[in-house]
Amino acid sequence: MLKIDNLHARVDDKEIIKGLSLSVKAGEVAAIMGPNGSGKSTLSYVVAGRAGYEVTDGSISLDGESLLDMEANERAAKGLFLAFQYPLEIPGVTTMTFLKAAMNAQRKQRGEAEMSTPDFIKTVRTAADKLGIKQDFLRRPLNVGFSGGEKKRMEVLQMMLLQPRLAILDETDSGLDIDALRIVAEGVNALRSPDRGFLVITHYQRLLDYIKPDSVHVLSSGRIVKSGGPELAHELERNGYRDYVADAA
Amino acid sequence: MPAVQETVDRVKSVDVDAYKYGFVTDIESEKAPKGLNEDIVRYISDRKSEPAWMTQWRLDAYQRWLTMTEPKWARVDYPPIDFQDLYYYSAPKSMSGPQSLDEVDPEILKTYDKLGIPLREREALLGIPSSRVAVDAVFDSVSVATTFKAELAKSGVIFCPISEALQSHPDLVRQYLGTVVPVTDNFYATLNSAVFSDGSFVYIPPGVRCPMELSTYFRINERNTGQFERTLIIADKGSYVSYLEGCTAPMRDENQLHAAVVELIALDDAEIKYSTVQNWYPGDSDGKGGIYNFVTKRGDCRGARSKISWTQVETGSAITWKYPSCILRGDDSRGEFYSIAISNGKQQVDSGTKMLHLGKNTSSRIISKGISAGRSNNTYRGQVFAHRKAQNARNFTNCDSLLIGQQCGAHTIPYIESRNASAVFEHEATTSKISEDQLFYCMQRGLSGEEATALIVNGFVRDVLQQLPMEFAVEAQKLIAVSLEGSVG
């Protein structure tokens, strides 16, 4: 489904991703772990198509289609979703308005009809209930004054509504207490399905206790330096990243 | 909420030079000779068959104007205006003053149709009853039609062109005209006093709540013609009125002058809500053409517990120089100013308000949202003043500026002066940019760059949009999206 091959990418003339290859199959949950500064967030931005993140070599494709010439919103319409490490606040725009704008923008790009307002409201309410998001949050400006946990929950709500093909979770566990972490993980697990892939980026093994990965990859200095099964995460938890950082240097 | 989607659709559907009201109506007009002198002033007064005192009032203003110089303190830059190279009066030839709708030139009716302004009462009545609006349509220098006059008259409301009011209610006009903006007030107000051609007159009798929204729609059509309208609104004791003005003009290469004066008077317990959606032609993206909008608007809360509220959405004009103000004379009176000023291309905006606290326990509130894009400059200039007798004066001011792109500017210049120790004035100001992070976030969710900008800007101006009457809020939201067309990327 997602295929990254020999990817080189730079930001402000500094090469951060240096020949990274990775593939995520439909139904797979792949975890990327790595020390600070290894290029984890950069990878998520490059895949999502953020302006200023320049791909100098290699390829990224989703379902066999190259993403490189697509704008971020076109990639989103193809089914790519990024749950942000630090979700942005949009003052004055209610969560409901934002959700509707996003859903309809994607439907329009795919040539689908807009969702009717009653259907939309019903869909949002059902999803919000599952995540324990209170209705009055939906009437407040998106993420403004929300706690870290509430913001992350809002990201999962958006993911539920947009039903992506491939979801990237960028340090979704950061800043969450254990209860919030469980609710968020349950939301993600509910979305696991044979035709959807996940790329879970995290610094700590903790999140992977809740979202069980099929494969684990270690990212260091812009490359995957080791791949393995779930046991690799436990090894990292015990020994730290020291071995891999040294390898790469 | 659906309006956001409309905004987004609108953004996508318009071309780069997006001004959609730029067409010219082909119609014969009768113009005064070019230039300005006493004869022209008399000519205008003559055309309106004005009483002698009015002619003299104009002539005095003209004499005064000759001694004045243009104000230079605003943060705007433009070549000197040749006041002798303008026409000061232009009227469609088929018209000789207000008349019944059946006699209005079909070309003019078509123009207003194209602008989406309902002038035929029968059609307007087919709409939802609650959204009925009475319209006074001013075309160049004259009022061409006023709707719902008869119905308004039933409740004693007078709504007519000011030229007609000078015939039908001369005493009312004489009692109030120039009492808020004196003839000598400033260069452009004085010029307007000498040559104003038409505009709306509103009088709401004591205790009457005006049964519908009133609005005036200004259209400049003729080339090289200045528009100098004059609006006078009087809300007598305990009355209420909500009034809206809209403005458009054809796209022309040369600059055109618009110098209006608006005076509002609220007596004891009266309330006036005045909303403006200003969409004069802003010039092209290189700054060629466009309207110079030099306007004096002032409200006088003359009575105790009276209230005046200004709401403006400013998107058009090459240059805007405009400070709708409130004189809080009556005890316990209240003034409000809500503003959205958007500049794009090479537009220059210097706008704000004055809240002059004279009475006891007076309060005022200022919410200003400036949005600059392209190579434009947007200045908020506001004055809050408490007289030494203004015991317990209160003001809250909030000025937010939003920058889009790298080449625009936002400036905030507040003047705050209190001569009474019990006054409490609060001022908050922020300047922000639409961040790359916000744009990327919205785009990651599927919105295009322009859709994302429109959404963020609509959020930024939300507190002000909420002050507008419902149907105009939707219009204003669309207008904002169109004004920002081409500002991304």
Contacts between the chains, C-beta under 8 A, distances in Angstrom:
chain1	res1	chain2	res2	distance
A	45	B	440	7.8
A	48	B	440	7.8
A	48	B	444	5.4
A	49	B	443	7.9
A	49	B	444	8.0
A	50	B	440	4.9
A	50	B	444	8.0
A	51	B	436	6.8
A	51	B	439	7.8
A	51	B	440	6.8
A	52	B	436	7.2
A	71	B	443	6.9
A	71	B	448	7.3
A	71	B	449	7.6
A	72	B	440	6.3
A	72	B	443	3.9
A	72	B	444	5.4
A	73	B	443	4.6
A	73	B	444	7.7
A	73	B	445	7.9
A	73	B	446	5.3
A	73	B	447	5.8
A	73	B	448	5.2
A	73	B	449	7.8
A	73	B	451	7.9
A	76	B	443	7.2
A	76	B	444	5.7
A	76	B	445	6.1
A	76	B	446	4.2
A	77	B	446	5.6
A	81	B	444	7.6
A	82	B	444	5.2
A	84	B	441	6.6
A	84	B	444	7.9
A	87	B	441	7.3
A	88	B	435	7.8
A	88	B	437	5.5
A	88	B	438	5.1
A	88	B	441	4.1
A	90	B	438	6.6
A	90	B	441	7.8
A	90	B	442	7.5
A	90	B	455	7.3
A	90	B	456	6.3
A	90	B	459	5.7
A	91	B	459	5.5
A	91	B	460	6.7
A	92	B	458	7.1
A	92	B	459	3.0
A	92	B	460	5.7
A	92	B	461	7.3
A	92	B	462	3.9
A	92	B	463	7.4
A	93	B	4	7.9
A	93	B	455	5.8
A	93	B	456	7.1
A	93	B	458	6.9
A	93	B	459	3.7
A	93	B	462	7.7
A	94	B	1	7.7
A	96	B	1	6.8
A	97	B	1	5.2
A	97	B	4	5.5
A	97	B	455	7.8
A	98	B	445	7.7
A	98	B	455	7.2
A	100	B	1	6.5
A	100	B	4	7.7
A	100	B	5	7.4
A	101	B	4	5.8
A	101	B	5	6.9
A	101	B	8	6.9
A	101	B	447	6.2
A	101	B	451	7.1
A	101	B	455	5.7
A	102	B	442	7.7
A	102	B	445	3.9
A	102	B	446	5.1
A	102	B	447	6.4
A	103	B	446	7.7
A	104	B	5	6.3
A	105	B	8	7.5
A	105	B	445	7.4
A	105	B	446	4.1
A	105	B	447	4.8
A	105	B	448	7.2
A	105	B	451	6.0
A	106	B	445	7.8
A	106	B	446	3.8
A	109	B	446	6.8
A	114	B	5	7.7
A	117	B	2	7.6
A	141	B	459	6.7
A	158	B	445	6.6
A	162	B	445	7.2
A	162	B	446	7.4
